[in-house]
Amino acid sequence: MERVLFGSDSPMDSRSGELFTPETDRTVAALKLTEAERRDIYGGNMTRLLSRERVKTRRSATP
């Protein structure tokens, strides 16, 4: 699950995201995931991805 991120293009339903986001949450909740996998999907993976990008950017900016 290390390459899975939770995200949305909300608001994209007729009720400004009131329907889409909770439905997506229910879909993720229905998956047989460990708590650690669920945390990764809801933010851990993005945090690691952004941290890697920050390091890569710093290295390329260093003379």
PDB file with SEQRES, HELIX, SHEET and CRYST1 records, atoms N, CA, C and O in Angstrom:
SEQRES   1 A   63  MET GLU ARG VAL LEU PHE GLY SER ASP SER PRO MET ASP          
SEQRES   2 A   63  SER ARG SER GLY GLU LEU PHE THR PRO GLU THR ASP ARG          
SEQRES   3 A   63  THR VAL ALA ALA LEU LYS LEU THR GLU ALA GLU ARG ARG          
SEQRES   4 A   63  ASP ILE TYR GLY GLY ASN MET THR ARG LEU LEU SER ARG          
SEQRES   5 A   63  GLU ARG VAL LYS THR ARG ARG SER ALA THR PRO                  
HELIX    1 AA1 PHE A   20  ALA A   30  1                                  11    
HELIX    2 AA2 GLU A   35  ARG A   39  1                                   5    
HELIX    3 AA3 ASP A   40  GLY A   44  3                                   5    
HELIX    4 AA4 ASN A   45  ALA A   61  1                                  17    
CRYST1    1.000    1.000    1.000  90.00  90.00  90.00 P 1           1          
ATOM      1  N   MET A   1       0.811  -1.208   0.000  1.00  0.00           N  
ATOM      2  CA  MET A   1       0.000   0.000   0.000  1.00  0.00           C  
ATOM      3  C   MET A   1       0.850   1.267   0.000  1.00  0.00           C  
ATOM      4  O   MET A   1       0.324   2.369   0.154  1.00  0.00           O  
ATOM      5  N   GLU A   2       2.160   1.115  -0.172  1.00  0.00           N  
ATOM      6  CA  GLU A   2       3.022   2.290  -0.067  1.00  0.00           C  
ATOM      7  C   GLU A   2       2.892   3.262  -1.237  1.00  0.00           C  
ATOM      8  O   GLU A   2       3.451   4.358  -1.188  1.00  0.00           O  
ATOM      9  N   ARG A   3       2.167   2.880  -2.284  1.00  0.00           N  
ATOM     10  CA  ARG A   3       1.991   3.771  -3.437  1.00  0.00           C  
ATOM     11  C   ARG A   3       0.557   4.258  -3.584  1.00  0.00           C  
ATOM     12  O   ARG A   3       0.170   4.759  -4.639  1.00  0.00           O  
ATOM     13  N   VAL A   4      -0.231   4.109  -2.524  1.00  0.00           N  
ATOM     14  CA  VAL A   4      -1.640   4.498  -2.567  1.00  0.00           C  
ATOM     15  C   VAL A   4      -1.827   5.755  -1.720  1.00  0.00           C  
ATOM     16  O   VAL A   4      -1.368   5.825  -0.580  1.00  0.00           O  
ATOM     17  N   LEU A   5      -2.508   6.742  -2.296  1.00  0.00           N  
ATOM     18  CA  LEU A   5      -2.794   7.988  -1.590  1.00  0.00           C  
ATOM     19  C   LEU A   5      -4.293   8.242  -1.602  1.00  0.00           C  
ATOM     20  O   LEU A   5      -4.963   7.956  -2.595  1.00  0.00           O  
ATOM     21  N   PHE A   6      -4.821   8.771  -0.523  1.00  0.00           N  
ATOM     22  CA  PHE A   6      -6.202   9.209  -0.507  1.00  0.00           C  
ATOM     23  C   PHE A   6      -6.232  10.619  -1.056  1.00  0.00           C  
ATOM     24  O   PHE A   6      -5.431  11.465  -0.658  1.00  0.00           O  
ATOM     25  N   GLY A   7      -7.145  10.869  -1.958  1.00  0.00           N  
ATOM     26  CA  GLY A   7      -7.279  12.201  -2.508  1.00  0.00           C  
ATOM     27  C   GLY A   7      -8.647  12.361  -3.133  1.00  0.00           C  
ATOM     28  O   GLY A   7      -9.376  11.386  -3.318  1.00  0.00           O  
ATOM     29  N   SER A   8      -8.983  13.567  -3.449  1.00  0.00           N  
ATOM     30  CA  SER A   8     -10.274  13.798  -4.089  1.00  0.00           C  
ATOM     31  C   SER A   8     -10.193  15.034  -4.964  1.00  0.00           C  
ATOM     32  O   SER A   8      -9.285  15.856  -4.840  1.00  0.00           O  
ATOM     33  N   ASP A   9     -11.150  15.136  -5.833  1.00  0.00           N  
ATOM     34  CA  ASP A   9     -11.320  16.326  -6.648  1.00  0.00           C  
ATOM     35  C   ASP A   9     -12.551  17.076  -6.174  1.00  0.00           C  
ATOM     36  O   ASP A   9     -13.182  17.800  -6.945  1.00  0.00           O  
ATOM     37  N   SER A  10     -12.887  16.906  -4.927  1.00  0.00           N  
ATOM     38  CA  SER A  10     -14.098  17.536  -4.387  1.00  0.00           C  
ATOM     39  C   SER A  10     -13.937  19.033  -4.364  1.00  0.00           C  
ATOM     40  O   SER A  10     -12.806  19.507  -4.255  1.00  0.00           O  
ATOM     41  N   PRO A  11     -14.969  19.784  -4.456  1.00  0.00           N  
ATOM     42  CA  PRO A  11     -16.346  19.319  -4.621  1.00  0.00           C  
ATOM     43  C   PRO A  11     -16.645  19.017  -6.079  1.00  0.00           C  
ATOM     44  O   PRO A  11     -16.457  19.855  -6.961  1.00  0.00           O  
ATOM     45  N   MET A  12     -17.112  17.811  -6.307  1.00  0.00           N  
ATOM     46  CA  MET A  12     -17.464  17.458  -7.678  1.00  0.00           C  
ATOM     47  C   MET A  12     -18.842  16.822  -7.782  1.00  0.00           C  
ATOM     48  O   MET A  12     -19.256  16.431  -8.873  1.00  0.00           O  
ATOM     49  N   ASP A  13     -19.554  16.710  -6.676  1.00  0.00           N  
ATOM     50  CA  ASP A  13     -20.923  16.219  -6.771  1.00  0.00           C  
ATOM     51  C   ASP A  13     -21.880  17.400  -6.606  1.00  0.00           C  
ATOM     52  O   ASP A  13     -21.455  18.532  -6.376  1.00  0.00           O  
ATOM     53  N   SER A  14     -23.121  17.128  -6.723  1.00  0.00           N  
ATOM     54  CA  SER A  14     -24.122  18.199  -6.711  1.00  0.00           C  
ATOM     55  C   SER A  14     -24.265  18.865  -5.341  1.00  0.00           C  
ATOM     56  O   SER A  14     -24.932  19.893  -5.220  1.00  0.00           O  
ATOM     57  N   ARG A  15     -23.648  18.293  -4.318  1.00  0.00           N  
ATOM     58  CA  ARG A  15     -23.764  18.865  -2.971  1.00  0.00           C  
ATOM     59  C   ARG A  15     -22.396  19.273  -2.430  1.00  0.00           C  
ATOM     60  O   ARG A  15     -22.123  19.109  -1.241  1.00  0.00           O  
ATOM     61  N   SER A  16     -21.554  19.794  -3.288  1.00  0.00           N  
ATOM     62  CA  SER A  16     -20.244  20.331  -2.906  1.00  0.00           C  
ATOM     63  C   SER A  16     -19.380  19.340  -2.140  1.00  0.00           C  
ATOM     64  O   SER A  16     -18.737  19.716  -1.160  1.00  0.00           O  
ATOM     65  N   GLY A  17     -19.353  18.101  -2.562  1.00  0.00           N  
ATOM     66  CA  GLY A  17     -18.501  17.111  -1.938  1.00  0.00           C  
ATOM     67  C   GLY A  17     -19.126  16.363  -0.779  1.00  0.00           C  
ATOM     68  O   GLY A  17     -18.517  15.436  -0.247  1.00  0.00           O  
ATOM     69  N   GLU A  18     -20.330  16.744  -0.375  1.00  0.00           N  
ATOM     70  CA  GLU A  18     -20.970  16.083   0.762  1.00  0.00           C  
ATOM     71  C   GLU A  18     -21.214  14.602   0.503  1.00  0.00           C  
ATOM     72  O   GLU A  18     -21.251  13.812   1.446  1.00  0.00           O  
ATOM     73  N   LEU A  19     -21.377  14.217  -0.741  1.00  0.00           N  
ATOM     74  CA  LEU A  19     -21.649  12.821  -1.070  1.00  0.00           C  
ATOM     75  C   LEU A  19     -20.377  12.059  -1.423  1.00  0.00           C  
ATOM     76  O   LEU A  19     -20.173  10.932  -0.971  1.00  0.00           O  
ATOM     77  N   PHE A  20     -19.535  12.672  -2.222  1.00  0.00           N  
ATOM     78  CA  PHE A  20     -18.371  11.982  -2.766  1.00  0.00           C  
ATOM     79  C   PHE A  20     -17.353  11.590  -1.698  1.00  0.00           C  
ATOM     80  O   PHE A  20     -16.946  10.430  -1.642  1.00  0.00           O  
ATOM     81  N   THR A  21     -16.937  12.522  -0.856  1.00  0.00           N  
ATOM     82  CA  THR A  21     -15.894  12.242   0.118  1.00  0.00           C  
ATOM     83  C   THR A  21     -16.313  11.179   1.131  1.00  0.00           C  
ATOM     84  O   THR A  21     -15.533  10.259   1.377  1.00  0.00           O  
ATOM     85  N   PRO A  22     -17.498  11.255   1.731  1.00  0.00           N  
ATOM     86  CA  PRO A  22     -17.897  10.185   2.653  1.00  0.00           C  
ATOM     87  C   PRO A  22     -18.001   8.819   1.969  1.00  0.00           C  
ATOM     88  O   PRO A  22     -17.676   7.802   2.580  1.00  0.00           O  
ATOM     89  N   GLU A  23     -18.443   8.781   0.731  1.00  0.00           N  
ATOM     90  CA  GLU A  23     -18.522   7.509   0.007  1.00  0.00           C  
ATOM     91  C   GLU A  23     -17.130   6.927  -0.217  1.00  0.00           C  
ATOM     92  O   GLU A  23     -16.931   5.719  -0.094  1.00  0.00           O  
ATOM     93  N   THR A  24     -16.183   7.775  -0.540  1.00  0.00           N  
ATOM     94  CA  THR A  24     -14.810   7.317  -0.713  1.00  0.00           C  
ATOM     95  C   THR A  24     -14.256   6.810   0.611  1.00  0.00           C  
ATOM     96  O   THR A  24     -13.573   5.787   0.646  1.00  0.00           O  
ATOM     97  N   ASP A  25     -14.544   7.515   1.699  1.00  0.00           N  
ATOM     98  CA  ASP A  25     -14.126   7.055   3.030  1.00  0.00           C  
ATOM     99  C   ASP A  25     -14.699   5.677   3.338  1.00  0.00           C  
ATOM    100  O   ASP A  25     -13.992   4.810   3.853  1.00  0.00           O  
ATOM    101  N   ARG A  26     -15.964   5.473   3.029  1.00  0.00           N  
ATOM    102  CA  ARG A  26     -16.596   4.172   3.280  1.00  0.00           C  
ATOM    103  C   ARG A  26     -15.933   3.078   2.442  1.00  0.00           C  
ATOM    104  O   ARG A  26     -15.773   1.949   2.907  1.00  0.00           O  
ATOM    105  N   THR A  27     -15.554   3.406   1.225  1.00  0.00           N  
ATOM    106  CA  THR A  27     -14.893   2.433   0.361  1.00  0.00           C  
ATOM    107  C   THR A  27     -13.544   2.021   0.952  1.00  0.00           C  
ATOM    108  O   THR A  27     -13.219   0.834   0.996  1.00  0.00           O  
ATOM    109  N   VAL A  28     -12.773   2.986   1.399  1.00  0.00           N  
ATOM    110  CA  VAL A  28     -11.478   2.679   2.014  1.00  0.00           C  
ATOM    111  C   VAL A  28     -11.691   1.876   3.297  1.00  0.00           C  
ATOM    112  O   VAL A  28     -10.957   0.922   3.556  1.00  0.00           O  
ATOM    113  N   ALA A  29     -12.676   2.248   4.095  1.00  0.00           N  
ATOM    114  CA  ALA A  29     -12.963   1.541   5.348  1.00  0.00           C  
ATOM    115  C   ALA A  29     -13.343   0.087   5.103  1.00  0.00           C  
ATOM    116  O   ALA A  29     -13.071  -0.772   5.942  1.00  0.00           O  
ATOM    117  N   ALA A  30     -13.962  -0.199   3.976  1.00  0.00           N  
ATOM    118  CA  ALA A  30     -14.403  -1.557   3.666  1.00  0.00           C  
ATOM    119  C   ALA A  30     -13.258  -2.467   3.222  1.00  0.00           C  
ATOM    120  O   ALA A  30     -13.411  -3.688   3.189  1.00  0.00           O  
ATOM    121  N   LEU A  31     -12.117  -1.878   2.884  1.00  0.00           N  
ATOM    122  CA  LEU A  31     -10.965  -2.676   2.483  1.00  0.00           C  
ATOM    123  C   LEU A  31     -10.378  -3.378   3.705  1.00  0.00           C  
ATOM    124  O   LEU A  31     -10.441  -2.857   4.818  1.00  0.00           O  
ATOM    125  N   LYS A  32      -9.820  -4.535   3.494  1.00  0.00           N  
ATOM    126  CA  LYS A  32      -9.208  -5.272   4.598  1.00  0.00           C  
ATOM    127  C   LYS A  32      -7.771  -4.787   4.781  1.00  0.00           C  
ATOM    128  O   LYS A  32      -6.821  -5.410   4.308  1.00  0.00           O  
ATOM    129  N   LEU A  33      -7.639  -3.665   5.476  1.00  0.00           N  
ATOM    130  CA  LEU A  33      -6.342  -3.041   5.679  1.00  0.00           C  
ATOM    131  C   LEU A  33      -5.955  -3.089   7.142  1.00  0.00           C  
ATOM    132  O   LEU A  33      -6.810  -3.115   8.027  1.00  0.00           O  
ATOM    133  N   THR A  34      -4.665  -3.101   7.383  1.00  0.00           N  
ATOM    134  CA  THR A  34      -4.200  -2.941   8.753  1.00  0.00           C  
ATOM    135  C   THR A  34      -4.336  -1.459   9.110  1.00  0.00           C  
ATOM    136  O   THR A  34      -4.511  -0.612   8.234  1.00  0.00           O  
ATOM    137  N   GLU A  35      -4.253  -1.167  10.384  1.00  0.00           N  
ATOM    138  CA  GLU A  35      -4.315   0.239  10.808  1.00  0.00           C  
ATOM    139  C   GLU A  35      -3.137   1.017  10.214  1.00  0.00           C  
ATOM    140  O   GLU A  35      -3.292   2.176   9.828  1.00  0.00           O  
ATOM    141  N   ALA A  36      -1.979   0.394  10.140  1.00  0.00           N  
ATOM    142  CA  ALA A  36      -0.801   1.064   9.563  1.00  0.00           C  
ATOM    143  C   ALA A  36      -1.021   1.376   8.082  1.00  0.00           C  
ATOM    144  O   ALA A  36      -0.656   2.457   7.620  1.00  0.00           O  
ATOM    145  N   GLU A  37      -1.614   0.443   7.336  1.00  0.00           N  
ATOM    146  CA  GLU A  37      -1.900   0.693   5.916  1.00  0.00           C  
ATOM    147  C   GLU A  37      -2.911   1.823   5.759  1.00  0.00           C  
ATOM    148  O   GLU A  37      -2.780   2.662   4.868  1.00  0.00           O  
ATOM    149  N   ARG A  38      -3.899   1.841   6.611  1.00  0.00           N  
ATOM    150  CA  ARG A  38      -4.910   2.900   6.561  1.00  0.00           C  
ATOM    151  C   ARG A  38      -4.268   4.264   6.841  1.00  0.00           C  
ATOM    152  O   ARG A  38      -4.568   5.242   6.156  1.00  0.00           O  
ATOM    153  N   ARG A  39      -3.394   4.330   7.838  1.00  0.00           N  
ATOM    154  CA  ARG A  39      -2.693   5.593   8.141  1.00  0.00           C  
ATOM    155  C   ARG A  39      -1.838   6.029   6.964  1.00  0.00           C  
ATOM    156  O   ARG A  39      -1.768   7.216   6.644  1.00  0.00           O  
ATOM    157  N   ASP A  40      -1.181   5.057   6.312  1.00  0.00           N  
ATOM    158  CA  ASP A  40      -0.358   5.401   5.147  1.00  0.00           C  
ATOM    159  C   ASP A  40      -1.203   6.002   4.033  1.00  0.00           C  
ATOM    160  O   ASP A  40      -0.816   7.004   3.433  1.00  0.00           O  
ATOM    161  N   ILE A  41      -2.347   5.399   3.754  1.00  0.00           N  
ATOM    162  CA  ILE A  41      -3.221   5.896   2.690  1.00  0.00           C  
ATOM    163  C   ILE A  41      -3.721   7.296   3.009  1.00  0.00           C  
ATOM    164  O   ILE A  41      -3.785   8.147   2.122  1.00  0.00           O  
ATOM    165  N   TYR A  42      -4.077   7.543   4.265  1.00  0.00           N  
ATOM    166  CA  TYR A  42      -4.649   8.829   4.647  1.00  0.00           C  
ATOM    167  C   TYR A  42      -3.610   9.901   4.959  1.00  0.00           C  
ATOM    168  O   TYR A  42      -3.979  10.977   5.431  1.00  0.00           O  
ATOM    169  N   GLY A  43      -2.344   9.653   4.719  1.00  0.00           N  
ATOM    170  CA  GLY A  43      -1.386  10.728   4.924  1.00  0.00           C  
ATOM    171  C   GLY A  43       0.065  10.310   5.015  1.00  0.00           C  
ATOM    172  O   GLY A  43       0.949  11.061   4.602  1.00  0.00           O  
ATOM    173  N   GLY A  44       0.332   9.131   5.546  1.00  0.00           N  
ATOM    174  CA  GLY A  44       1.712   8.707   5.726  1.00  0.00           C  
ATOM    175  C   GLY A  44       2.487   8.621   4.424  1.00  0.00           C  
ATOM    176  O   GLY A  44       3.638   9.053   4.354  1.00  0.00           O  
ATOM    177  N   ASN A  45       1.865   8.068   3.395  1.00  0.00           N  
ATOM    178  CA  ASN A  45       2.540   7.952   2.101  1.00  0.00           C  
ATOM    179  C   ASN A  45       2.842   9.319   1.508  1.00  0.00           C  
ATOM    180  O   ASN A  45       3.915   9.523   0.941  1.00  0.00           O  
ATOM    181  N   MET A  46       1.922  10.245   1.628  1.00  0.00           N  
ATOM    182  CA  MET A  46       2.148  11.588   1.093  1.00  0.00           C  
ATOM    183  C   MET A  46       3.256  12.292   1.872  1.00  0.00           C  
ATOM    184  O   MET A  46       4.082  12.991   1.287  1.00  0.00           O  
ATOM    185  N   THR A  47       3.274  12.109   3.175  1.00  0.00           N  
ATOM    186  CA  THR A  47       4.326  12.713   3.988  1.00  0.00           C  
ATOM    187  C   THR A  47       5.692  12.199   3.556  1.00  0.00           C  
ATOM    188  O   THR A  47       6.630  12.982   3.409  1.00  0.00           O  
ATOM    189  N   ARG A  48       5.812  10.891   3.350  1.00  0.00           N  
ATOM    190  CA  ARG A  48       7.083  10.327   2.902  1.00  0.00           C  
ATOM    191  C   ARG A  48       7.444  10.821   1.504  1.00  0.00           C  
ATOM    192  O   ARG A  48       8.603  11.141   1.240  1.00  0.00           O  
ATOM    193  N   LEU A  49       6.475  10.884   0.621  1.00  0.00           N  
ATOM    194  CA  LEU A  49       6.725  11.347  -0.744  1.00  0.00           C  
ATOM    195  C   LEU A  49       7.229  12.790  -0.739  1.00  0.00           C  
ATOM    196  O   LEU A  49       8.214  13.107  -1.406  1.00  0.00           O  
ATOM    197  N   LEU A  50       6.566  13.645  -0.004  1.00  0.00           N  
ATOM    198  CA  LEU A  50       6.983  15.048   0.042  1.00  0.00           C  
ATOM    199  C   LEU A  50       8.349  15.203   0.701  1.00  0.00           C  
ATOM    200  O   LEU A  50       9.137  16.059   0.299  1.00  0.00           O  
ATOM    201  N   SER A  51       8.633  14.389   1.702  1.00  0.00           N  
ATOM    202  CA  SER A  51       9.944  14.441   2.357  1.00  0.00           C  
ATOM    203  C   SER A  51      11.046  14.064   1.377  1.00  0.00           C  
ATOM    204  O   SER A  51      12.095  14.707   1.350  1.00  0.00           O  
ATOM    205  N   ARG A  52      10.821  13.029   0.570  1.00  0.00           N  
ATOM    206  CA  ARG A  52      11.805  12.629  -0.443  1.00  0.00           C  
ATOM    207  C   ARG A  52      12.021  13.728  -1.463  1.00  0.00           C  
ATOM    208  O   ARG A  52      13.153  14.012  -1.854  1.00  0.00           O  
ATOM    209  N   GLU A  53      10.934  14.344  -1.892  1.00  0.00           N  
ATOM    210  CA  GLU A  53      11.040  15.425  -2.879  1.00  0.00           C  
ATOM    211  C   GLU A  53      11.813  16.603  -2.303  1.00  0.00           C  
ATOM    212  O   GLU A  53      12.607  17.226  -3.008  1.00  0.00           O  
ATOM    213  N   ARG A  54      11.593  16.912  -1.044  1.00  0.00           N  
ATOM    214  CA  ARG A  54      12.288  18.022  -0.397  1.00  0.00           C  
ATOM    215  C   ARG A  54      13.788  17.744  -0.374  1.00  0.00           C  
ATOM    216  O   ARG A  54      14.587  18.634  -0.668  1.00  0.00           O  
ATOM    217  N   VAL A  55      14.177  16.517  -0.028  1.00  0.00           N  
ATOM    218  CA  VAL A  55      15.591  16.142   0.005  1.00  0.00           C  
ATOM    219  C   VAL A  55      16.180  16.215  -1.398  1.00  0.00           C  
ATOM    220  O   VAL A  55      17.279  16.738  -1.583  1.00  0.00           O  
ATOM    221  N   LYS A  56      15.458  15.694  -2.386  1.00  0.00           N  
ATOM    222  CA  LYS A  56      15.941  15.706  -3.768  1.00  0.00           C  
ATOM    223  C   LYS A  56      16.132  17.144  -4.259  1.00  0.00           C  
ATOM    224  O   LYS A  56      17.113  17.444  -4.940  1.00  0.00           O  
ATOM    225  N   THR A  57      15.212  18.017  -3.918  1.00  0.00           N  
ATOM    226  CA  THR A  57      15.297  19.421  -4.332  1.00  0.00           C  
ATOM    227  C   THR A  57      16.499  20.092  -3.678  1.00  0.00           C  
ATOM    228  O   THR A  57      17.227  20.839  -4.332  1.00  0.00           O  
ATOM    229  N   ARG A  58      16.709  19.831  -2.398  1.00  0.00           N  
ATOM    230  CA  ARG A  58      17.867  20.415  -1.701  1.00  0.00           C  
ATOM    231  C   ARG A  58      19.171  19.950  -2.319  1.00  0.00           C  
ATOM    232  O   ARG A  58      20.096  20.742  -2.495  1.00  0.00           O  
ATOM    233  N   ARG A  59      19.249  18.667  -2.650  1.00  0.00           N  
ATOM    234  CA  ARG A  59      20.491  18.136  -3.233  1.00  0.00           C  
ATOM    235  C   ARG A  59      20.774  18.771  -4.592  1.00  0.00           C  
ATOM    236  O   ARG A  59      21.924  19.086  -4.898  1.00  0.00           O  
ATOM    237  N   SER A  60      19.755  18.957  -5.395  1.00  0.00           N  
ATOM    238  CA  SER A  60      19.979  19.534  -6.731  1.00  0.00           C  
ATOM    239  C   SER A  60      20.283  21.024  -6.649  1.00  0.00           C  
ATOM    240  O   SER A  60      20.880  21.581  -7.570  1.00  0.00           O  
ATOM    241  N   ALA A  61      19.886  21.678  -5.563  1.00  0.00           N  
ATOM    242  CA  ALA A  61      20.151  23.118  -5.410  1.00  0.00           C  
ATOM    243  C   ALA A  61      21.529  23.391  -4.815  1.00  0.00           C  
ATOM    244  O   ALA A  61      22.017  24.520  -4.873  1.00  0.00           O  
ATOM    245  N   THR A  62      22.156  22.369  -4.246  1.00  0.00           N  
ATOM    246  CA  THR A  62      23.463  22.545  -3.637  1.00  0.00           C  
ATOM    247  C   THR A  62      24.536  22.565  -4.723  1.00  0.00           C  
ATOM    248  O   THR A  62      24.605  21.667  -5.561  1.00  0.00           O  
ATOM    249  N   PRO A  63      25.377  23.612  -4.692  1.00  0.00           N  
ATOM    250  CA  PRO A  63      26.431  23.719  -5.722  1.00  0.00           C  
ATOM    251  C   PRO A  63      27.501  22.670  -5.575  1.00  0.00           C  
ATOM    252  O   PRO A  63      28.445  22.637  -6.365  1.00  0.00           O  
TER     253      PRO A  63                                                      
END                                                                             
